[in-house]
Amino acid sequence: MSTIMASTAAVPDLGQLYHQYSVQLLAAAAERLAGTSPSPADDADDLAQDVWAWATHMPTVPSWTTLLEILDWLCAERTEAPLQEEPAGLLMTSVASTAAIPETAAIPATLEDQYESRVLSLVVHDLAMIAPAAGETTVMKLVADVWRQAEEHLAKAGRTGWAHISWFVQNAIATRAAGLQMAGC
């Protein structure tokens, strides 16, 4: 019995898409923010990373047109309400909950303090899809790689948020998956 399968060269992956369009997407983001942002270069980087973060959660690899649609949607969101660096699930919406925060909580926490459990959870979840038998050592190496990427980005860009960190998780997992494929050859 024969089966019909697409060749791996015919099926694009997000890594290939990123390498093909990352510069163009960054330029498109800077162009869209040119008149509305006080620092379009910094904001364009964040906006482009937000687009890639959205793309990682899509069921199929998006096209260039889809990436531009996501970019336009995120630009519209930014102009209507400025983007917060906090993840959407942690934003406080009521005045009562805001008033309950003591003044001492204004001291900024490190990225690891803020996102440690979320990074670990995302690494474990995504790694289970490509290497279900991976052990704690592999998980911790990937988590360390995520924090290394976050530190490098923070040093270059001056700020790093959850959208960036979630993309770093996807990058670490994709790199691990590529290593597993090469080991299987």
N, C-alpha and C positions, 0 to 999 in steps of 0.2 A: 504494500500500500504506500503510495507516495503522498507526501504532504507538501503544501505550498507555503513557503515561508519567505518573508521579505529578507533581503540581504541586510546585514548590519550597516552597510554603507548607505542604503536607501532610507534608513530610519534615523532621523537626526536626534541628537540628545541635547539636553539643555546646555551642557558644556560647550558643544560645538556652536550652538546658537549664541552663547555668551561671547565666545572668541570671535565670531563673525560680526556681531552687532554691538558689542559693548561700547566701542568708541562712538559709533553713530547714535546710539541711544543717549549717551552722555551729552553729545552735541545737541541733540534734539531737546533734551531736558534743559540745557543752558539757554537755548534759543527761546523756549517757552517761558522761562523764568526771567529773561533779560529785563523786562519792563516792570516786573512785579516784586522782585526780591532785592533786598539791599546787598546781599552777597550771592549773586547767581551761581558762581563757580562752586562754592561750598554746598549750596542748596541743590544744585544740579546733581552732584555726586550722591547726595542722600536720596533724591527723587529717583535717580536711575537705579540705585540699590533697592528702593522700594518696589520698583517695577519688576526687578529680578526676583525679589522675594515673593511677589504675587505669582510670577511665572512658575516658581517651584511648586506651588500648590495647585496648579492646573492639571487636569487628568491627562492631557496630551501636551506635547511640546508646542508652544505657541508660534505663530508666524510673526514676521516682522510687522505686519499690519496690526496684529493683535497686541504686540508690544507697544506700538504707538497708541492704540486705543486705551490701553491700561495707563500709559503715560498721560494722555489727555484727561482721563478720568481722575487720576491722582492730582494733576495740576488744578483741575476744577475744585477738588476737595481742599487743596491748599489755599486757594484764593478765597474760598468761602469761609474756612476756619483754619487758622495756622496749624500745621502738623505738630503734634506733641512728640517728644522723644520717648515717652512711656508707651508700652504696648497697650493696645486698645482695651484689653481685658482688665487693665489695672487703673484706667482713668476713673476718677471719682466724679459723679455727676450731681450729687446733692450738696447743698450748702451745709447741711447738718454733718455730713461725713467729712467735709473739708474743715469745719470748725473743730472737729474732734482731734485733729492732728496737733500734737504739741509743737511748740516752737523749736524744740531741740531736734525734731525730725528733719529740719531743713538742711542738716549736714548731708552732703551727697554721699551715697554709698558707692563702692567700687562696682564696676561692671559685673565682676564675679559674684559679689554679694547680691546684686539685683537679679541676676539671671542664671545663677548656678544651677538651680533645680530644673529650670526650663531647658537649659542646654543639655543637661544630662538626660532628661526625659526625651527630648527630640533626637539625640544621638542614639539612644537605646531603641526608640521606635523605628527610626529610619534604617539603622544597622540591621535590625531584625528582618528587613525585607531583602537584604542582599547577602547577609551572613548570619543566619539564625543561630548558628552554633558558636558565634564569637563570644569570647569570654570577657571578664572584667578588665583584663590588661588591654585588650583591643579598644574597649569603650573608653578607658582612661587616656589612652594615647590619642584617640580622636578628640576627646574633650580638651586635652592639652593643646592640640593643633588648632582648635577653634579659638581658644584664648590667645594663642600666639598670633593668629590672624587678626583678632580684635585689637590687640596691643599695637600691631603694625599699622592698622587702619587709624587707630586713635592718634598715633604719633604723626601720621601724615595729614589726616583731615581735621584733627582737633576735637572730634566728637564721634561717638559710635553709639548706635541705638539697637533696639531689638531687630529691626529689619536687616541691619548689617549682620548681626550675630547669627540670625537664622540662616542667612545666605552663607555665612562661613561654615555652619553645620552642613549645609547641602554640599558645599565645596569639599569639605573633609570626607564626607560619605562618598561623593563621586570619585575622589582620588583613591579612596580605599577600594571601591568597586572596580576601578580601572586596574589597580594592582592585583586584585583577585582574578580578573580576566587574563592578565598577562601571565600570572602564575599557572593558569589552567592551560596555556598554549603548549 
